[in-house]
Amino acid sequence: MELRKRIKQKMARKMAEVKSRKRRDVLTASFYGMAKHADCNNLFYQLTGKEMKSFKDLGVSYAPADGKKRFPGPSISIRELVNLPIVVKDYETGIKTDQGDDRTLVAIEKSGEPYKFFTSSVEMRNILEQIKEVPDGFPFETTIKAETFGKGKTKYIFT
């Protein structure tokens, strides 16, 4: 698809007569939309003197205002991970859930697929914090084991 000749001409004339930087930016943004849709990168550069960039070339990503990390993949029960090899990618502490406050969210990879699970285990959190201090600690491979103690209670540990 190409831009119409009169759109190109009008844009060139407006850019030549505009003195205000603010108005020039508005015109550039308007023309950017038309040129991007018509795939006219060279024409855009000739009239504005600016390179047309792709979003992926800008290298920006979403940064949440609350500072919390967003992990990909669905949540999975820790019971489903017992005795399976997993790769622990990262973790986040201080998460509020229906089961309680100050829980830990752990991002993992199982069979090449991203998952995450919640835990309130102080032992697991302590281990994750120790690994965070080790250079090149994350990601690491592990297996989660279940240990029964007390009156039928279960705790989960990394092995």
Residue, then its C-alpha position, 0 to 999 in steps of 0.5 A: m500500500e502506498l500513500r497518496k501523492r497529496i498526503k506526501q506533498k501536504m506533509a512536506r509543505k507543513m513540515a517546511e513551514v512549521k517553526s514550533r517544535k511541539r507542533r512539529d512533533v504532533l505532525t511527525a506523530s500523525f505522519y508516523g501512523m500513516a507511514k507505518h500503515a503504508d510501510c513507507n519507512n524511507l519516505f518518513y525518514q526523508l520528510t522528518g529526518k527520523e528513523m522509524k523504529s519497531f517496538k521490539d527495537l526499543g527494548v522496553s518492557y512493562a515495569p509494574a508500579d508495585g515493583k513485584k515480578r510477573f512470572p509466566g505460566p499457570s499456577i501449579s500445586i506443589r503436590e504435582l511437582v513432588n519427585l519430578p525434576i524441575v528448574v527453579k528460575d526465580y522467586e518473589t516474597g511477600i505475596k498475599t493469597d487466599q491461604g494467607d499473607d507473606r507467601t513465596l511465589v516460585a517461578i519454575e520450568k517443568s519439561g520445558e514449560p513455565y509454571k509457578f507455585f506458592t509456598s509458605s515454607v520458611e525452609m524453602r524461602n531460606i534456601l532461595e534467599q541463600i541461593k540468591e546470594v550465590p553468583d550464578g545461583f539462578p536458575f538451578e535444577t532440583t527435585i521437590k520431596a515431601e516429608t511427613f511429620g507430626k499428625g499427618k502434616t507434610k512439608y516440601i523440601f528441595t533436594 
